[in-house]
Amino acid sequence: MRALKQSRTSSESASTTPEPPHASSWAAPPEFYIDENMHGRSLRRCITDLGYQVHSPASVFTRDRLEQGVRDEDWLPVIGEKGWVVFGRDQYILKRELELQAFVKAKVHMFLFPGDAARDHIIELVRLNLARICALASARQPNVYWLRRDSVTSYEERLAEIRRRRS
């Protein structure tokens, strides 16, 4: 993992600013797939500028196929087979039975952003959490994670939080 950048002034104690790790920081850097619900090029540019490979529906599927629509249960197995890490914002993917089954079978690492997150917030979440995202992806244990400013929360941790709030 890349060291944190430190800056000092005469009147302040050391502060740390996390720097997202460059792809060269990893023996085998993960490749990313940005789901179609993540519009725009800013996220793609942020990740490619750090040396990572990024894929999108347009780079994986033909134009005809995209025009017909690619359902989650169709693209998840393709991405899972390639071992790519998914970025998306579909908060309900684990609640719809067909998609849940496709996710489990595909064995993907999926990192979800808040559904209403603006572009700058998404970029911030990636920059703050990229080291953790890459470490989790390198572990090759598929799961769904929610990205927050202060953490990457697994599916199991999120379920436990929900249960605690309900009790």
Disulfide bonds with the S-S distance in Angstrom:
none
